[in-house]
Structures are given as C-alpha cells and as structure tokens.
Amino acid sequence: KAALARIGASRASRVSLVFITIDPDRDRGSVLRPYVRSFVRNATALRTTDDHRLRAVADAFGADYSVTKLADGDEEVSHTRTISAVDD
C-alpha cells in the first residue's frame, strides 16, 4: 500500500497486486478477500488446496512455507516474507 502511494496514482493504476495464501484451510474466500482488500482495495486474493501447485509457485518466487499441526491441535504457520515484482 505504501509503495503504491509512493509511485503515484498514474503508475499505481498499472500495478496488479496478488496475495496467495499458504493456509487455505483457514483462509477461506469469505475471509481472505476482505482481508487482502483492506490493504489494497482492488487486490486479488488467491488460494488453492493443491499443495503441489502452491509449492511450485512458491519455488518459482524463491519463497518457502510450512503449516505444522502442533500436539495441542493448533497449527503453526511459517513463511518467508517476500514481495515480488513481475513485469509484462
């Protein structure tokens, strides 16, 4: 959001922001989309339950993630904090 504000409205209008969840079991569309759009109103929220597909995308961007079930039943979600820019 801050980066888009810094580049100005004209250039920001050419940027598409996409957020991909690594925790699709908890990040349902009804929660994920409003969350992502609370930062950037026209952002796209993506989720898949196909871990092979998600891993392929993460690998392509040099990102990593894990969702681990703890002994008490809770889940621990870890991921790299990465923002990637892709041009046309």
N, CA, C and O atoms as a CHARMM CRD file, in Angstrom:
* protein
*
  352
    1    1 LYS  N      0.83300  -1.18500   0.00000 PROA 1      0.00000
    2    1 LYS  CA     0.00000   0.00000   0.00000 PROA 1      0.00000
    3    1 LYS  C      0.87800   1.25000   0.00000 PROA 1      0.00000
    4    1 LYS  O      0.61900   2.19900  -0.73900 PROA 1      0.00000
    5    2 ALA  N      1.90200   1.24100   0.82300 PROA 2      0.00000
    6    2 ALA  CA     2.80100   2.38600   0.90600 PROA 2      0.00000
    7    2 ALA  C      3.57200   2.56800  -0.40100 PROA 2      0.00000
    8    2 ALA  O      3.76300   3.69400  -0.86100 PROA 2      0.00000
    9    3 ALA  N      4.01200   1.46200  -0.99600 PROA 3      0.00000
   10    3 ALA  CA     4.76000   1.54800  -2.25500 PROA 3      0.00000
   11    3 ALA  C      3.88000   2.10600  -3.36700 PROA 3      0.00000
   12    3 ALA  O      4.33400   2.92300  -4.16800 PROA 3      0.00000
   13    4 LEU  N      2.64100   1.67500  -3.41800 PROA 4      0.00000
   14    4 LEU  CA     1.72100   2.18700  -4.44100 PROA 4      0.00000
   15    4 LEU  C      1.47400   3.67800  -4.25800 PROA 4      0.00000
   16    4 LEU  O      1.37100   4.41700  -5.23600 PROA 4      0.00000
   17    5 ALA  N      1.38100   4.11300  -3.02800 PROA 5      0.00000
   18    5 ALA  CA     1.19200   5.54500  -2.76300 PROA 5      0.00000
   19    5 ALA  C      2.42500   6.34100  -3.19300 PROA 5      0.00000
   20    5 ALA  O      2.30300   7.46000  -3.69300 PROA 5      0.00000
   21    6 ARG  N      3.59600   5.76900  -3.00000 PROA 6      0.00000
   22    6 ARG  CA     4.83600   6.47600  -3.34600 PROA 6      0.00000
   23    6 ARG  C      5.02500   6.64400  -4.84500 PROA 6      0.00000
   24    6 ARG  O      5.62900   7.62600  -5.27700 PROA 6      0.00000
   25    7 ILE  N      4.52700   5.71300  -5.64600 PROA 7      0.00000
   26    7 ILE  CA     4.75700   5.81300  -7.09300 PROA 7      0.00000
   27    7 ILE  C      3.70600   6.67300  -7.79100 PROA 7      0.00000
   28    7 ILE  O      3.84700   6.98500  -8.97400 PROA 7      0.00000
   29    8 GLY  N      2.68200   7.04900  -7.08700 PROA 8      0.00000
   30    8 GLY  CA     1.66700   7.92700  -7.67100 PROA 8      0.00000
   31    8 GLY  C      0.53500   7.15900  -8.32800 PROA 8      0.00000
   32    8 GLY  O      0.70600   6.01800  -8.75700 PROA 8      0.00000
   33    9 ALA  N     -0.61900   7.79600  -8.40000 PROA 9      0.00000
   34    9 ALA  CA    -1.84000   7.15700  -8.88200 PROA 9      0.00000
   35    9 ALA  C     -1.71700   6.65000 -10.31500 PROA 9      0.00000
   36    9 ALA  O     -2.20600   5.56500 -10.63000 PROA 9      0.00000
   37   10 SER  N     -1.07100   7.41900 -11.18200 PROA 10     0.00000
   38   10 SER  CA    -0.96400   7.03100 -12.58500 PROA 10     0.00000
   39   10 SER  C     -0.21000   5.71200 -12.74000 PROA 10     0.00000
   40   10 SER  O     -0.67500   4.80300 -13.42700 PROA 10     0.00000
   41   11 ARG  N      0.94000   5.61400 -12.10800 PROA 11     0.00000
   42   11 ARG  CA     1.71900   4.37700 -12.20600 PROA 11     0.00000
   43   11 ARG  C      1.09400   3.26000 -11.37700 PROA 11     0.00000
   44   11 ARG  O      1.12900   2.09700 -11.77800 PROA 11     0.00000
   45   12 ALA  N      0.52900   3.60100 -10.23500 PROA 12     0.00000
   46   12 ALA  CA    -0.09500   2.59100  -9.37500 PROA 12     0.00000
   47   12 ALA  C     -1.27100   1.92000 -10.07900 PROA 12     0.00000
   48   12 ALA  O     -1.56200   0.75200  -9.81900 PROA 12     0.00000
   49   13 SER  N     -1.94300   2.64100 -10.96200 PROA 13     0.00000
   50   13 SER  CA    -3.08600   2.06100 -11.66900 PROA 13     0.00000
   51   13 SER  C     -2.65600   0.94200 -12.62300 PROA 13     0.00000
   52   13 SER  O     -3.49500   0.16200 -13.07400 PROA 13     0.00000
   53   14 ARG  N     -1.36800   0.85700 -12.93200 PROA 14     0.00000
   54   14 ARG  CA    -0.84700  -0.19100 -13.81400 PROA 14     0.00000
   55   14 ARG  C     -0.36300  -1.41300 -13.04100 PROA 14     0.00000
   56   14 ARG  O      0.11000  -2.38100 -13.63600 PROA 14     0.00000
   57   15 VAL  N     -0.48200  -1.36900 -11.71900 PROA 15     0.00000
   58   15 VAL  CA     0.00000  -2.45800 -10.86500 PROA 15     0.00000
   59   15 VAL  C     -1.16800  -3.32800 -10.42200 PROA 15     0.00000
   60   15 VAL  O     -2.20800  -2.83200  -9.99000 PROA 15     0.00000
   61   16 SER  N     -0.97100  -4.63200 -10.54000 PROA 16     0.00000
   62   16 SER  CA    -1.94000  -5.59900 -10.02300 PROA 16     0.00000
   63   16 SER  C     -1.31100  -6.29600  -8.83400 PROA 16     0.00000
   64   16 SER  O     -0.24900  -6.90600  -8.95300 PROA 16     0.00000
   65   17 LEU  N     -1.95900  -6.20800  -7.69900 PROA 17     0.00000
   66   17 LEU  CA    -1.44500  -6.84300  -6.50200 PROA 17     0.00000
   67   17 LEU  C     -2.16400  -8.17100  -6.29600 PROA 17     0.00000
   68   17 LEU  O     -3.39400  -8.23300  -6.32000 PROA 17     0.00000
   69   18 VAL  N     -1.37900  -9.23700  -6.09300 PROA 18     0.00000
   70   18 VAL  CA    -1.93600 -10.57400  -5.88000 PROA 18     0.00000
   71   18 VAL  C     -1.35300 -11.12600  -4.58400 PROA 18     0.00000
   72   18 VAL  O     -0.13700 -11.12200  -4.38800 PROA 18     0.00000
   73   19 PHE  N     -2.22600 -11.59800  -3.70400 PROA 19     0.00000
   74   19 PHE  CA    -1.84000 -12.21700  -2.44300 PROA 19     0.00000
   75   19 PHE  C     -2.23400 -13.68600  -2.52200 PROA 19     0.00000
   76   19 PHE  O     -3.38500 -14.00500  -2.82400 PROA 19     0.00000
   77   20 ILE  N     -1.28500 -14.58400  -2.25200 PROA 20     0.00000
   78   20 ILE  CA    -1.55500 -16.02100  -2.29800 PROA 20     0.00000
   79   20 ILE  C     -1.41000 -16.58200  -0.89200 PROA 20     0.00000
   80   20 ILE  O     -0.34600 -16.47400  -0.28200 PROA 20     0.00000
   81   21 THR  N     -2.47500 -17.18100  -0.37900 PROA 21     0.00000
   82   21 THR  CA    -2.40300 -17.75000   0.96600 PROA 21     0.00000
   83   21 THR  C     -1.69200 -19.09900   0.95300 PROA 21     0.00000
   84   21 THR  O     -1.75900 -19.85200  -0.01900 PROA 21     0.00000
   85   22 ILE  N     -1.01700 -19.37700   2.04800 PROA 22     0.00000
   86   22 ILE  CA    -0.39000 -20.68600   2.22300 PROA 22     0.00000
   87   22 ILE  C     -1.18500 -21.52600   3.21700 PROA 22     0.00000
   88   22 ILE  O     -0.81000 -22.65700   3.52700 PROA 22     0.00000
   89   23 ASP  N     -2.28700 -20.96500   3.71200 PROA 23     0.00000
   90   23 ASP  CA    -3.11000 -21.63100   4.71600 PROA 23     0.00000
   91   23 ASP  C     -4.57100 -21.66700   4.25700 PROA 23     0.00000
   92   23 ASP  O     -5.43000 -21.03100   4.86600 PROA 23     0.00000
   93   24 PRO  N     -4.85200 -22.42100   3.16900 PROA 24     0.00000
   94   24 PRO  CA    -6.19600 -22.40800   2.59700 PROA 24     0.00000
   95   24 PRO  C     -7.27500 -23.00500   3.50000 PROA 24     0.00000
   96   24 PRO  O     -8.45900 -22.71700   3.32400 PROA 24     0.00000
   97   25 ASP  N     -6.87300 -23.83400   4.46600 PROA 25     0.00000
   98   25 ASP  CA    -7.87700 -24.41800   5.36100 PROA 25     0.00000
   99   25 ASP  C     -8.53600 -23.34900   6.22400 PROA 25     0.00000
  100   25 ASP  O     -9.73500 -23.41700   6.49300 PROA 25     0.00000
  101   26 ARG  N     -7.76000 -22.36800   6.65400 PROA 26     0.00000
  102   26 ARG  CA    -8.32100 -21.29600   7.48500 PROA 26     0.00000
  103   26 ARG  C     -8.63300 -20.04300   6.68000 PROA 26     0.00000
  104   26 ARG  O     -9.53900 -19.29100   7.03700 PROA 26     0.00000
  105   27 ASP  N     -7.90400 -19.81100   5.61200 PROA 27     0.00000
  106   27 ASP  CA    -8.10000 -18.60000   4.79900 PROA 27     0.00000
  107   27 ASP  C     -9.12200 -18.86800   3.70000 PROA 27     0.00000
  108   27 ASP  O     -8.76700 -18.98500   2.52700 PROA 27     0.00000
  109   28 ARG  N    -10.35300 -18.96200   4.07600 PROA 28     0.00000
  110   28 ARG  CA   -11.44400 -19.16500   3.11200 PROA 28     0.00000
  111   28 ARG  C    -11.66800 -17.87600   2.33600 PROA 28     0.00000
  112   28 ARG  O    -11.29300 -16.79700   2.79400 PROA 28     0.00000
  113   29 GLY  N    -12.27600 -17.98600   1.16800 PROA 29     0.00000
  114   29 GLY  CA   -12.52300 -16.81500   0.33200 PROA 29     0.00000
  115   29 GLY  C    -13.30100 -15.72500   1.02400 PROA 29     0.00000
  116   29 GLY  O    -13.03900 -14.54200   0.80700 PROA 29     0.00000
  117   30 SER  N    -14.26400 -16.10500   1.86300 PROA 30     0.00000
  118   30 SER  CA   -15.09300 -15.11700   2.54800 PROA 30     0.00000
  119   30 SER  C    -14.29900 -14.29000   3.55500 PROA 30     0.00000
  120   30 SER  O    -14.71500 -13.18800   3.91300 PROA 30     0.00000
  121   31 VAL  N    -13.17600 -14.80200   4.00800 PROA 31     0.00000
  122   31 VAL  CA   -12.30900 -14.08600   4.95000 PROA 31     0.00000
  123   31 VAL  C    -11.11700 -13.47400   4.21500 PROA 31     0.00000
  124   31 VAL  O    -10.72800 -12.33700   4.48300 PROA 31     0.00000
  125   32 LEU  N    -10.54700 -14.23200   3.29400 PROA 32     0.00000
  126   32 LEU  CA    -9.31600 -13.83200   2.62500 PROA 32     0.00000
  127   32 LEU  C     -9.47600 -12.57800   1.77300 PROA 32     0.00000
  128   32 LEU  O     -8.67200 -11.65100   1.87200 PROA 32     0.00000
  129   33 ARG  N    -10.49300 -12.54800   0.95100 PROA 33     0.00000
  130   33 ARG  CA   -10.67500 -11.40800   0.04600 PROA 33     0.00000
  131   33 ARG  C    -10.83300 -10.08000   0.79900 PROA 33     0.00000
  132   33 ARG  O    -10.13300  -9.12100   0.47200 PROA 33     0.00000
  133   34 PRO  N    -11.72600  -9.98700   1.79400 PROA 34     0.00000
  134   34 PRO  CA   -11.84000  -8.72800   2.53200 PROA 34     0.00000
  135   34 PRO  C    -10.54300  -8.34700   3.26100 PROA 34     0.00000
  136   34 PRO  O    -10.20400  -7.16800   3.35900 PROA 34     0.00000
  137   35 TYR  N     -9.82300  -9.35400   3.77000 PROA 35     0.00000
  138   35 TYR  CA    -8.56000  -9.08500   4.44800 PROA 35     0.00000
  139   35 TYR  C     -7.56400  -8.44000   3.49100 PROA 35     0.00000
  140   35 TYR  O     -6.98700  -7.39600   3.79500 PROA 35     0.00000
  141   36 VAL  N     -7.36900  -9.05900   2.34600 PROA 36     0.00000
  142   36 VAL  CA    -6.41300  -8.54100   1.36800 PROA 36     0.00000
  143   36 VAL  C     -6.84000  -7.16000   0.87100 PROA 36     0.00000
  144   36 VAL  O     -6.01000  -6.26500   0.71300 PROA 36     0.00000
  145   37 ARG  N     -8.11500  -6.99900   0.63300 PROA 37     0.00000
  146   37 ARG  CA    -8.61500  -5.71500   0.12300 PROA 37     0.00000
  147   37 ARG  C     -8.64700  -4.62400   1.19500 PROA 37     0.00000
  148   37 ARG  O     -8.86500  -3.45600   0.87500 PROA 37     0.00000
  149   38 SER  N     -8.43800  -4.98200   2.43500 PROA 38     0.00000
  150   38 SER  CA    -8.32500  -3.94800   3.46700 PROA 38     0.00000
  151   38 SER  C     -7.00200  -3.19500   3.32300 PROA 38     0.00000
  152   38 SER  O     -6.85200  -2.08900   3.84000 PROA 38     0.00000
  153   39 PHE  N     -6.05700  -3.79300   2.62600 PROA 39     0.00000
  154   39 PHE  CA    -4.77300  -3.14900   2.35600 PROA 39     0.00000
  155   39 PHE  C     -4.79700  -2.41200   1.02700 PROA 39     0.00000
  156   39 PHE  O     -4.44000  -1.23600   0.95800 PROA 39     0.00000
  157   40 VAL  N     -5.21600  -3.09800  -0.02500 PROA 40     0.00000
  158   40 VAL  CA    -5.29600  -2.51800  -1.37300 PROA 40     0.00000
  159   40 VAL  C     -6.65100  -2.92900  -1.93600 PROA 40     0.00000
  160   40 VAL  O     -6.91400  -4.11500  -2.13500 PROA 40     0.00000
  161   41 ARG  N     -7.50600  -1.94600  -2.19300 PROA 41     0.00000
  162   41 ARG  CA    -8.92300  -2.23900  -2.46600 PROA 41     0.00000
  163   41 ARG  C     -9.18000  -3.08200  -3.70800 PROA 41     0.00000
  164   41 ARG  O    -10.20700  -3.75700  -3.77000 PROA 41     0.00000
  165   42 ASN  N     -8.30500  -3.07200  -4.68200 PROA 42     0.00000
  166   42 ASN  CA    -8.53800  -3.88100  -5.88700 PROA 42     0.00000
  167   42 ASN  C     -7.58400  -5.07500  -5.98500 PROA 42     0.00000
  168   42 ASN  O     -7.37400  -5.62100  -7.06900 PROA 42     0.00000
  169   43 ALA  N     -7.01600  -5.47100  -4.86400 PROA 43     0.00000
  170   43 ALA  CA    -6.08900  -6.60700  -4.83600 PROA 43     0.00000
  171   43 ALA  C     -6.83600  -7.90800  -5.10000 PROA 43     0.00000
  172   43 ALA  O     -8.04000  -8.01700  -4.86800 PROA 43     0.00000
  173   44 THR  N     -6.09200  -8.88100  -5.58700 PROA 44     0.00000
  174   44 THR  CA    -6.64300 -10.20500  -5.85000 PROA 44     0.00000
  175   44 THR  C     -6.13400 -11.17700  -4.79300 PROA 44     0.00000
  176   44 THR  O     -4.93900 -11.21300  -4.50200 PROA 44     0.00000
  177   45 ALA  N     -7.03300 -11.95800  -4.22400 PROA 45     0.00000
  178   45 ALA  CA    -6.67800 -12.97800  -3.23400 PROA 45     0.00000
  179   45 ALA  C     -6.80900 -14.34700  -3.88600 PROA 45     0.00000
  180   45 ALA  O     -7.84900 -14.67200  -4.46000 PROA 45     0.00000
  181   46 LEU  N     -5.75800 -15.14400  -3.79700 PROA 46     0.00000
  182   46 LEU  CA    -5.77100 -16.47900  -4.39700 PROA 46     0.00000
  183   46 LEU  C     -5.54600 -17.53800  -3.33200 PROA 46     0.00000
  184   46 LEU  O     -4.80000 -17.33400  -2.37400 PROA 46     0.00000
  185   47 ARG  N     -6.20700 -18.67300  -3.52000 PROA 47     0.00000
  186   47 ARG  CA    -5.98300 -19.82000  -2.64500 PROA 47     0.00000
  187   47 ARG  C     -6.17800 -21.09500  -3.45100 PROA 47     0.00000
  188   47 ARG  O     -6.97400 -21.15000  -4.38900 PROA 47     0.00000
  189   48 THR  N     -5.43200 -22.11300  -3.05900 PROA 48     0.00000
  190   48 THR  CA    -5.59200 -23.43300  -3.65400 PROA 48     0.00000
  191   48 THR  C     -5.39400 -24.46000  -2.54800 PROA 48     0.00000
  192   48 THR  O     -4.64000 -24.23200  -1.60100 PROA 48     0.00000
  193   49 THR  N     -6.06400 -25.56700  -2.67600 PROA 49     0.00000
  194   49 THR  CA    -5.85200 -26.67300  -1.73900 PROA 49     0.00000
  195   49 THR  C     -4.89700 -27.70900  -2.33000 PROA 49     0.00000
  196   49 THR  O     -4.64200 -28.74600  -1.71700 PROA 49     0.00000
  197   50 ASP  N     -4.37500 -27.42700  -3.51200 PROA 50     0.00000
  198   50 ASP  CA    -3.41800 -28.31300  -4.18100 PROA 50     0.00000
  199   50 ASP  C     -2.00900 -27.90000  -3.76200 PROA 50     0.00000
  200   50 ASP  O     -1.44200 -26.95800  -4.31500 PROA 50     0.00000
  201   51 ASP  N     -1.44900 -28.60900  -2.78400 PROA 51     0.00000
  202   51 ASP  CA    -0.14100 -28.22100  -2.24500 PROA 51     0.00000
  203   51 ASP  C      0.96900 -28.30300  -3.28700 PROA 51     0.00000
  204   51 ASP  O      1.92000 -27.52500  -3.21600 PROA 51     0.00000
  205   52 HSD  N      0.88300 -29.21100  -4.24500 PROA 52     0.00000
  206   52 HSD  CA     1.91200 -29.30800  -5.28900 PROA 52     0.00000
  207   52 HSD  C      1.92000 -28.03900  -6.13700 PROA 52     0.00000
  208   52 HSD  O      2.98200 -27.53000  -6.49700 PROA 52     0.00000
  209   53 ARG  N      0.75500 -27.54600  -6.44400 PROA 53     0.00000
  210   53 ARG  CA     0.63300 -26.30500  -7.22300 PROA 53     0.00000
  211   53 ARG  C      1.15900 -25.10400  -6.44200 PROA 53     0.00000
  212   53 ARG  O      1.89300 -24.26900  -6.97200 PROA 53     0.00000
  213   54 LEU  N      0.76800 -25.03900  -5.17300 PROA 54     0.00000
  214   54 LEU  CA     1.22100 -23.94200  -4.31700 PROA 54     0.00000
  215   54 LEU  C      2.73600 -23.97700  -4.15400 PROA 54     0.00000
  216   54 LEU  O      3.39500 -22.93900  -4.21500 PROA 54     0.00000
  217   55 ARG  N      3.28300 -25.16500  -3.94800 PROA 55     0.00000
  218   55 ARG  CA     4.73600 -25.31000  -3.78200 PROA 55     0.00000
  219   55 ARG  C      5.46300 -24.88000  -5.05600 PROA 55     0.00000
  220   55 ARG  O      6.52000 -24.25400  -4.97400 PROA 55     0.00000
  221   56 ALA  N      4.92500 -25.19800  -6.21600 PROA 56     0.00000
  222   56 ALA  CA     5.54900 -24.82300  -7.48400 PROA 56     0.00000
  223   56 ALA  C      5.59800 -23.30200  -7.62400 PROA 56     0.00000
  224   56 ALA  O      6.60400 -22.75300  -8.07400 PROA 56     0.00000
  225   57 VAL  N      4.53500 -22.63000  -7.24600 PROA 57     0.00000
  226   57 VAL  CA     4.51900 -21.16000  -7.31600 PROA 57     0.00000
  227   57 VAL  C      5.50200 -20.58000  -6.31000 PROA 57     0.00000
  228   57 VAL  O      6.26100 -19.67000  -6.64400 PROA 57     0.00000
  229   58 ALA  N      5.50100 -21.09000  -5.09200 PROA 58     0.00000
  230   58 ALA  CA     6.43400 -20.59500  -4.07600 PROA 58     0.00000
  231   58 ALA  C      7.87300 -20.78600  -4.53400 PROA 58     0.00000
  232   58 ALA  O      8.69300 -19.87700  -4.40500 PROA 58     0.00000
  233   59 ASP  N      8.17800 -21.95100  -5.06400 PROA 59     0.00000
  234   59 ASP  CA     9.53300 -22.22400  -5.54100 PROA 59     0.00000
  235   59 ASP  C      9.93600 -21.27200  -6.66600 PROA 59     0.00000
  236   59 ASP  O     11.07900 -20.81900  -6.72000 PROA 59     0.00000
  237   60 ALA  N      9.00400 -20.97300  -7.55600 PROA 60     0.00000
  238   60 ALA  CA     9.30300 -20.07200  -8.67400 PROA 60     0.00000
  239   60 ALA  C      9.68400 -18.67800  -8.18600 PROA 60     0.00000
  240   60 ALA  O     10.43800 -17.96800  -8.85100 PROA 60     0.00000
  241   61 PHE  N      9.16700 -18.29000  -7.03300 PROA 61     0.00000
  242   61 PHE  CA     9.46500 -16.96100  -6.48500 PROA 61     0.00000
  243   61 PHE  C     10.50100 -17.01400  -5.36400 PROA 61     0.00000
  244   61 PHE  O     10.77900 -15.99100  -4.74000 PROA 61     0.00000
  245   62 GLY  N     11.06800 -18.17100  -5.10200 PROA 62     0.00000
  246   62 GLY  CA    12.08200 -18.29400  -4.06400 PROA 62     0.00000
  247   62 GLY  C     11.51000 -18.14900  -2.66400 PROA 62     0.00000
  248   62 GLY  O     12.21700 -17.73900  -1.74300 PROA 62     0.00000
  249   63 ALA  N     10.24600 -18.47900  -2.49900 PROA 63     0.00000
  250   63 ALA  CA     9.58900 -18.38400  -1.19800 PROA 63     0.00000
  251   63 ALA  C      9.47500 -19.77400  -0.58600 PROA 63     0.00000
  252   63 ALA  O      9.56600 -20.78400  -1.28300 PROA 63     0.00000
  253   64 ASP  N      9.27500 -19.80900   0.72500 PROA 64     0.00000
  254   64 ASP  CA     9.09800 -21.08300   1.41200 PROA 64     0.00000
  255   64 ASP  C      7.99500 -20.93000   2.44900 PROA 64     0.00000
  256   64 ASP  O      7.71400 -19.82200   2.90500 PROA 64     0.00000
  257   65 TYR  N      7.37800 -22.03400   2.81700 PROA 65     0.00000
  258   65 TYR  CA     6.31100 -22.00700   3.81000 PROA 65     0.00000
  259   65 TYR  C      6.15000 -23.37800   4.43800 PROA 65     0.00000
  260   65 TYR  O      6.58800 -24.38700   3.88500 PROA 65     0.00000
  261   66 SER  N      5.51500 -23.40100   5.60400 PROA 66     0.00000
  262   66 SER  CA     5.13600 -24.65600   6.23900 PROA 66     0.00000
  263   66 SER  C      3.92800 -24.40500   7.13200 PROA 66     0.00000
  264   66 SER  O      3.79600 -23.34200   7.73900 PROA 66     0.00000
  265   67 VAL  N      3.06400 -25.38600   7.20000 PROA 67     0.00000
  266   67 VAL  CA     1.92600 -25.38700   8.11600 PROA 67     0.00000
  267   67 VAL  C      2.06000 -26.67300   8.91900 PROA 67     0.00000
  268   67 VAL  O      1.93900 -27.77200   8.37600 PROA 67     0.00000
  269   68 THR  N      2.31200 -26.52700  10.21600 PROA 68     0.00000
  270   68 THR  CA     2.59300 -27.66900  11.07200 PROA 68     0.00000
  271   68 THR  C      1.49700 -27.81500  12.11900 PROA 68     0.00000
  272   68 THR  O      1.13600 -26.84500  12.78500 PROA 68     0.00000
  273   69 LYS  N      0.96800 -29.02400  12.26500 PROA 69     0.00000
  274   69 LYS  CA    -0.03200 -29.31200  13.29600 PROA 69     0.00000
  275   69 LYS  C      0.71200 -29.55600  14.60900 PROA 69     0.00000
  276   69 LYS  O      1.58100 -30.42500  14.68000 PROA 69     0.00000
  277   70 LEU  N      0.37400 -28.79100  15.64300 PROA 70     0.00000
  278   70 LEU  CA     1.01600 -28.93400  16.94400 PROA 70     0.00000
  279   70 LEU  C      0.30700 -30.00400  17.77800 PROA 70     0.00000
  280   70 LEU  O     -0.80900 -30.41100  17.45600 PROA 70     0.00000
  281   71 ALA  N      0.95800 -30.45100  18.84300 PROA 71     0.00000
  282   71 ALA  CA     0.41100 -31.51000  19.69500 PROA 71     0.00000
  283   71 ALA  C     -0.94500 -31.13500  20.28200 PROA 71     0.00000
  284   71 ALA  O     -1.79300 -32.00200  20.49400 PROA 71     0.00000
  285   72 ASP  N     -1.15400 -29.83300  20.54900 PROA 72     0.00000
  286   72 ASP  CA    -2.42800 -29.39900  21.13800 PROA 72     0.00000
  287   72 ASP  C     -3.53000 -29.19300  20.09900 PROA 72     0.00000
  288   72 ASP  O     -4.63700 -28.77800  20.44100 PROA 72     0.00000
  289   73 GLY  N     -3.22500 -29.48500  18.81800 PROA 73     0.00000
  290   73 GLY  CA    -4.21400 -29.34800  17.76000 PROA 73     0.00000
  291   73 GLY  C     -4.14900 -28.03400  17.00500 PROA 73     0.00000
  292   73 GLY  O     -4.71300 -27.91000  15.91700 PROA 73     0.00000
  293   74 ASP  N     -3.46700 -27.05500  17.57500 PROA 74     0.00000
  294   74 ASP  CA    -3.29100 -25.78200  16.87600 PROA 74     0.00000
  295   74 ASP  C     -2.34900 -25.97700  15.69300 PROA 74     0.00000
  296   74 ASP  O     -1.65700 -26.99000  15.58700 PROA 74     0.00000
  297   75 GLU  N     -2.33900 -24.99000  14.81200 PROA 75     0.00000
  298   75 GLU  CA    -1.42000 -25.02300  13.67600 PROA 75     0.00000
  299   75 GLU  C     -0.43700 -23.87700  13.78200 PROA 75     0.00000
  300   75 GLU  O     -0.79100 -22.77400  14.19800 PROA 75     0.00000
  301   76 GLU  N      0.79400 -24.14600  13.40300 PROA 76     0.00000
  302   76 GLU  CA     1.82400 -23.11600  13.32600 PROA 76     0.00000
  303   76 GLU  C      2.10500 -22.87100  11.84900 PROA 76     0.00000
  304   76 GLU  O      2.45100 -23.79300  11.11100 PROA 76     0.00000
  305   77 VAL  N      1.95500 -21.62700  11.43000 PROA 77     0.00000
  306   77 VAL  CA     2.15700 -21.26100  10.03400 PROA 77     0.00000
  307   77 VAL  C      3.42100 -20.41700   9.94500 PROA 77     0.00000
  308   77 VAL  O      3.54600 -19.40300  10.63200 PROA 77     0.00000
  309   78 SER  N      4.34900 -20.83100   9.10600 PROA 78     0.00000
  310   78 SER  CA     5.60600 -20.10000   8.90700 PROA 78     0.00000
  311   78 SER  C      5.79100 -19.85700   7.42200 PROA 78     0.00000
  312   78 SER  O      5.42600 -20.69600   6.59900 PROA 78     0.00000
  313   79 HSD  N      6.35700 -18.70900   7.07700 PROA 79     0.00000
  314   79 HSD  CA     6.62200 -18.41100   5.67400 PROA 79     0.00000
  315   79 HSD  C      7.64300 -17.29900   5.54600 PROA 79     0.00000
  316   79 HSD  O      7.82400 -16.49100   6.45700 PROA 79     0.00000
  317   80 THR  N      8.30300 -17.27300   4.41000 PROA 80     0.00000
  318   80 THR  CA     9.19600 -16.17200   4.11900 PROA 80     0.00000
  319   80 THR  C      8.32500 -14.94200   3.88100 PROA 80     0.00000
  320   80 THR  O      7.16700 -15.05600   3.47900 PROA 80     0.00000
  321   81 ARG  N      8.88500 -13.79100   4.13000 PROA 81     0.00000
  322   81 ARG  CA     8.16900 -12.53900   3.87300 PROA 81     0.00000
  323   81 ARG  C      8.73900 -11.95200   2.59600 PROA 81     0.00000
  324   81 ARG  O      9.78300 -11.29900   2.58500 PROA 81     0.00000
  325   82 THR  N      8.01600 -12.20900   1.53500 PROA 82     0.00000
  326   82 THR  CA     8.51700 -11.86100   0.22300 PROA 82     0.00000
  327   82 THR  C      7.50700 -11.03300  -0.54500 PROA 82     0.00000
  328   82 THR  O      6.31300 -11.33300  -0.55200 PROA 82     0.00000
  329   83 ILE  N      7.99700  -9.99100  -1.18700 PROA 83     0.00000
  330   83 ILE  CA     7.20300  -9.23700  -2.16000 PROA 83     0.00000
  331   83 ILE  C      7.96800  -9.34200  -3.47000 PROA 83     0.00000
  332   83 ILE  O      9.15800  -9.03300  -3.53100 PROA 83     0.00000
  333   84 SER  N      7.28900  -9.77300  -4.49800 PROA 84     0.00000
  334   84 SER  CA     7.93700  -9.93200  -5.78900 PROA 84     0.00000
  335   84 SER  C      7.26600  -9.01500  -6.80100 PROA 84     0.00000
  336   84 SER  O      6.04900  -8.83100  -6.77900 PROA 84     0.00000
  337   85 ALA  N      8.05800  -8.45300  -7.67200 PROA 85     0.00000
  338   85 ALA  CA     7.53800  -7.63400  -8.76000 PROA 85     0.00000
  339   85 ALA  C      7.78600  -8.37900 -10.05700 PROA 85     0.00000
  340   85 ALA  O      8.89000  -8.86300 -10.30800 PROA 85     0.00000
  341   86 VAL  N      6.75000  -8.46600 -10.88000 PROA 86     0.00000
  342   86 VAL  CA     6.83500  -9.15200 -12.17100 PROA 86     0.00000
  343   86 VAL  C      6.35700  -8.18300 -13.22800 PROA 86     0.00000
  344   86 VAL  O      5.26200  -7.63100 -13.11500 PROA 86     0.00000
  345   87 ASP  N      7.15900  -7.96900 -14.25000 PROA 87     0.00000
  346   87 ASP  CA     6.72100  -7.06100 -15.31300 PROA 87     0.00000
  347   87 ASP  C      6.00800  -7.82900 -16.41200 PROA 87     0.00000
  348   87 ASP  O      5.87200  -9.05200 -16.35900 PROA 87     0.00000
  349   88 ASP  N      5.55600  -7.07600 -17.41600 PROA 88     0.00000
  350   88 ASP  CA     4.81700  -7.69700 -18.50700 PROA 88     0.00000
  351   88 ASP  C      5.60000  -8.83000 -19.14200 PROA 88     0.00000
  352   88 ASP  O      5.11800  -9.46300 -20.08200 PROA 88     0.00000
